[in-house]
Amino acid sequence: MPSTEAKSDVHTQWWRWRNIIALLRDVCLSHKRDKPLGKSPSVRASIIAIFKTSWLNVLLIFIPLSWIFHYVKLSNTLVFVFSFLAIVPLAKLLAFATDDMSLRFGQTLAGLLNATLGNAVELIVAIIALVKCELTVVQSSLIGSILSNLLLVLGMCFFVGGTRFSEQGFGISAVQLNSSLLTLSVIAVLLPAAFHNAVEPTNGVDPLTNQQEGRDILSISHGVAVILLFIYLCYLVFQLFSHKNIYDDQHSDVQQSVRYPPKIVKRLHINELPPASSSPPPVDGVMNPAQPDASLEAGLEEGVERPQMCLQTTIVLLAVVTVLVAITAEFLVDSIDGLTSSGHISKGFVGLILLPIVGNAAEHVTAVTVSYKNKITLSLGVAVGSSIQIALFVIPFIVTLGWILGKPLTLLFDPFESIVLFLSVLTVNYVVQDGKSNWLEGMILMCLYAIIAVTFWYYPVSDPAGLLATCQ
């Protein structure tokens, strides 16, 4: 018979877990949803919805092909290409499951959930590359993920939304806070590079030996990584608890979206639905915030949002896709050396441009789709929120994990990559500071990303302090 003390301990643990679950439930319920949630479909209907979700599912055939080519040790180029194509539909399925699950929460928590699970691909690829000592690929892919989200994804969101609205408005307070967090992350990346340049020999005098400088940069990176993780925790508390109201679409500083005048709509052939008969017409082209956009009600019955999968199927899909992504990403990383050995393509371009495009496929699809529906707050939460998560969570987490595993991964990035990141964040800050977006601003961001891609096609990524090459 168990003792009275054992029973008391079990009872205490049960109440502790019960309180944790209740707290998580309260967090979810505290973020109000835009519309009531309809009845969940059956498991059979959920599985059918998975197969019908996108034509990209035809690319799933590349999963077994990439695995076969890897195990029979055929061309590394084909393994990379097939693994690359296989991860695209997996990222889309991950976005589908995440978006369906986010229907159960409000836009703030939905944006956080989309950004978190959307970064699963980047996190998995980074961990695998870290274990295999591909530290240059780790650093380039993480910087590339931030650039892809800030320039390509956000730019396409502004451009697609700008085809339906002359201007789309969002909350200035939340955007300024996000800009401050991104600036902080850039400073954390630039300081180790500044430290390295400051201790360079001058007049033949070297203030630090190479070994001492390497140890100092590692220590700086580990300390800064811990601080960044703490800041990210504070950001979560701020966003989900203390100041969650500033991320609400109904906050007072949220700019209202402005439609094109009717003549412009006709010339551009923009497909607009007429406003509902019970809704008053927009005044001076400004949408009435009290009335929903008629196009958002398409496919809904009496304003009820209906999930396409039941919760159990959604969770299973997330787990299965994550496992498939992990295995396929390992084969992808293994093939990088063989792909770049010919000299036609560099590791820097693979890490900075190609891998982020695959990893950000989930955020890309989700953010662009909701931007077209004028849910620009959710779109920013996915695109910019994903960049913040990579900068304040993924990068310091990977550095800390490398610390634990004995891998010399630091925050000393390639100087050119650091400068490009700084200029990109500066550009985005200028674009979003007025709380409004249009299609030209989106085109500016996308063209800047294209310029960066062209530049890094020719740029050989370096290892400034020679630390990455010591990984074993």
Residue pairs with C-beta under 8 A, 6 or more apart in sequence:
27 109
27 240
27 241
28 104
28 105
28 109
30 244
31 105
31 106
31 107
31 108
31 109
31 240
31 244
32 106
33 103
33 104
33 105
33 106
33 305
34 106
34 107
34 249
34 305
35 300
35 303
35 304
35 305
36 303
36 304
36 305
37 103
37 104
37 304
37 305
37 306
37 307
38 301
38 304
38 305
38 306
38 307
39 306
40 307
40 309
40 310
40 311
41 49
41 306
41 307
41 308
41 309
41 310
42 310
43 310
43 312
43 313
46 308
46 309
46 310
46 313
46 314
47 313
49 308
49 309
50 93
50 96
50 309
50 313
50 317
51 57
53 92
53 93
53 96
53 308
54 89
54 92
54 96
56 88
56 89
56 92
57 89
57 92
57 93
58 89
59 85
59 86
59 88
59 89
60 86
60 89
60 90
62 82
62 83
62 85
62 86
63 86
63 90
63 324
63 328
65 82
65 86
66 79
66 82
66 83
66 85
66 86
66 328
66 331
66 332
67 327
67 328
67 331
69 75
69 78
69 79
69 82
70 79
70 83
70 331
70 334
70 335
75 338
76 335
76 337
76 338
76 339
76 341
77 335
77 338
77 339
79 331
79 332
79 334
79 335
79 338
80 332
80 335
80 336
80 338
80 339
83 328
83 329
83 331
83 332
83 335
84 332
84 354
84 358
86 328
87 121
87 325
87 328
87 329
87 332
87 358
87 359
87 361
88 358
88 361
90 121
90 321
90 324
90 325
90 328
91 121
91 325
91 358
91 359
91 360
91 361
91 362
92 361
92 362
92 365
93 317
93 321
94 117
94 118
94 120
94 121
94 318
94 321
94 322
94 325
94 362
95 114
95 118
95 361
95 362
95 363
95 365
95 366
96 308
96 317
97 117
97 309
97 314
97 317
97 318
97 321
98 113
98 114
98 117
98 118
98 318
98 362
98 366
99 114
99 366
100 307
100 308
100 309
100 314
101 113
101 311
101 314
101 318
102 109
102 110
102 111
102 113
102 114
103 110
103 305
103 307
104 307
104 311
105 113
106 248
107 247
107 248
107 249
107 375
107 377
107 378
107 381
108 239
108 240
108 244
108 247
108 248
108 381
109 240
110 378
110 381
111 247
111 377
111 378
111 380
111 381
111 382
111 385
112 236
112 239
112 240
112 381
112 385
114 362
114 363
114 366
114 367
114 378
114 381
114 382
114 385
114 386
115 363
115 381
115 382
115 385
115 386
115 388
115 389
116 389
117 318
117 362
118 360
118 362
118 363
118 366
118 382
118 386
119 145
119 359
119 363
119 386
119 389
119 390
119 394
120 322
120 325
121 325
121 329
121 358
121 359
121 360
121 361
121 362
122 141
122 142
122 145
122 355
122 356
122 359
122 360
122 390
122 394
123 394
123 397
123 398
124 322
124 325
124 326
124 329
125 141
125 329
125 332
125 333
125 355
125 359
126 138
126 141
126 142
126 394
126 398
127 398
127 401
128 326
128 329
128 330
128 333
129 135
129 137
129 138
129 141
129 333
130 138
130 398
130 401
130 402
130 405
130 407
130 409
131 405
131 407
132 333
132 334
133 407
133 471
133 472
134 333
134 336
134 347
135 402
135 407
135 408
135 409
135 468
135 471
136 347
136 348
136 351
136 461
136 463
136 468
137 333
137 336
137 347
137 350
137 351
137 355
138 351
138 398
138 409
139 351
139 409
139 413
139 414
139 417
139 468
140 347
140 348
140 350
140 351
140 352
140 355
140 414
140 417
140 461
141 351
141 352
141 355
141 356
141 359
142 390
142 394
142 395
142 398
143 189
143 352
143 413
143 417
143 418
143 420
143 421
144 351
144 352
144 353
144 355
144 356
145 356
145 359
145 360
145 386
145 387
145 390
145 394
146 185
146 387
146 390
146 391
146 421
146 424
147 352
147 356
147 420
147 421
147 424
147 449
147 452
148 356
148 357
148 359
148 360
148 449
149 360
149 363
149 383
149 384
149 386
149 387
149 390
150 182
150 383
150 384
150 387
150 424
150 425
150 428
150 445
151 424
151 427
151 428
151 445
151 446
151 448
151 449
151 452
152 357
152 360
152 364
152 445
152 446
152 449
153 360
153 363
153 364
153 367
153 368
153 382
153 383
153 386
154 367
154 380
154 383
154 384
154 428
154 442
154 445
155 441
155 442
155 443
155 444
155 445
155 446
155 448
155 449
156 364
156 367
156 368
156 442
156 446
157 367
157 368
157 371
157 376
157 379
157 380
157 383
157 437
157 442
158 168
158 371
158 431
158 437
158 438
158 439
158 441
158 442
158 445
159 439
159 442
159 443
159 446
160 368
160 371
160 372
160 442
161 168
161 371
161 372
161 374
161 376
161 379
161 437
161 439
161 442
162 168
162 437
162 438
162 439
162 440
162 441
162 442
163 268
163 270
163 372
163 439
164 259
164 260
164 270
164 272
164 372
164 374
165 257
165 258
165 259
165 260
165 374
166 258
166 259
166 260
166 261
166 264
166 285
166 438
167 255
167 257
167 258
167 436
167 437
167 438
168 257
168 371
168 374
168 376
168 436
168 437
168 438
169 254
169 255
169 256
169 257
169 258
169 376
169 435
169 436
170 254
170 255
170 376
170 377
170 380
170 432
170 435
170 436
170 437
171 246
171 247
171 248
171 251
171 253
171 254
171 255
171 377
171 435
172 253
172 255
172 433
172 434
172 435
173 246
173 251
173 253
174 246
174 247
174 377
174 380
175 380
175 384
175 432
175 433
175 435
176 433
177 238
177 246
178 380
178 384
178 385
178 388
179 425
179 428
179 429
179 432
179 433
181 231
181 235
181 388
181 391
181 392
182 384
182 387
182 388
182 391
182 425
182 428
182 429
183 425
183 429
184 231
184 392
185 228
185 388
185 391
185 392
185 395
186 391
186 418
186 421
186 422
186 425
188 224
188 228
188 391
188 411
189 411
189 413
189 418
189 421
190 418
190 422
191 220
191 224
191 411
192 217
192 220
192 221
192 224
192 410
192 411
192 412
192 413
193 412
193 413
193 415
193 418
193 464
195 216
195 217
195 220
195 412
196 213
196 217
196 412
196 464
196 465
197 415
199 206
199 207
199 208
199 213
200 206
201 207
208 216
210 465
210 466
213 465
214 408
214 465
214 466
214 467
214 470
217 410
217 412
217 465
217 467
218 403
218 408
218 410
218 467
220 410
220 411
221 399
221 409
221 410
221 411
221 412
222 399
222 400
222 403
224 396
224 411
225 395
225 396
225 397
225 399
225 400
225 403
225 411
226 396
226 400
228 391
228 392
228 393
228 395
228 396
229 392
229 393
229 396
229 397
229 400
231 392
232 388
232 389
232 392
232 393
232 396
235 388
235 392
239 247
245 251
246 253
247 377
247 381
248 254
249 377
250 289
253 435
254 377
254 435
255 435
255 436
256 286
256 287
256 289
257 286
257 287
257 374
257 376
258 285
258 286
258 287
259 265
259 272
259 282
259 285
259 286
259 287
260 268
260 270
260 285
261 285
265 272
272 295
273 294
273 295
273 298
274 294
275 281
275 282
275 291
275 294
276 291
276 294
276 297
279 288
279 291
279 294
280 288
280 291
282 288
287 293
287 374
292 303
293 373
293 374
295 373
295 374
296 373
296 374
297 303
300 306
307 314
309 317
332 355
336 347
336 350
339 345
339 350
340 346
340 347
340 350
346 456
346 457
346 459
346 460
346 461
347 461
348 414
348 417
348 456
348 459
348 460
348 461
349 453
349 456
349 457
349 459
351 461
352 417
352 456
352 461
353 453
353 456
360 386
363 382
363 383
363 386
366 382
367 378
367 379
367 382
367 383
368 379
370 376
370 378
370 379
370 382
371 379
376 437
380 432
384 428
395 411
398 409
399 409
399 410
399 411
401 407
402 408
402 409
403 409
407 471
408 467
408 468
408 470
408 471
409 468
409 471
410 465
410 467
410 468
412 464
412 465
412 467
413 421
414 461
414 462
414 463
414 464
415 462
415 464
416 459
416 461
416 462
417 461
420 452
420 455
424 448
424 452
427 444
427 445
427 448
428 445
431 437
431 441
431 444
431 445
463 469
